[in-house]
Amino acid sequence: MDILLGVLIVVHIVAFGAVFGATLSQFPAARVGAARVTPGILHGTSLLFASGLFLVAAASLAGRHLNVGILAAKTLVLIVMVVLILVNRRKPRVAPSVLGAIAALSLVNVALAIFGG
């Protein structure tokens, strides 16, 4: 079970990297007004959700103590991210503030995981 948890943690970290990296890669385009929500941002967020869900299930099955408050906060942050992404993914251009919000929310999600215990 420890191996499965380790693999899921790695996948979860890779998903964060995909979301954060794909979002940051759009900031140069934002300077010229051509930034958009890329499929990488959407797919990274989907992987973040799926891996988090499987991670919680595996940890629960392994008998690990889970902080439900932190999990609820992380889920809420992820829902806000998904809404931002889905609302803006069909637009040809998005404001830099949308990309900043997605990047900031992904960092908040990581901070909750690290400092929340």
Secondary structure by P-SEA (a helix, b strand, c coil): caaaaaaaaaaaaaaaaaaaaaaaaaaaaaaaccccccaaaaaaaaaaaaaaaaaaaaaaaaccccaaaaaaaaaaaaaaaaaaaaaccccccccaaaaaaaaaaaaaaaaaaaaac
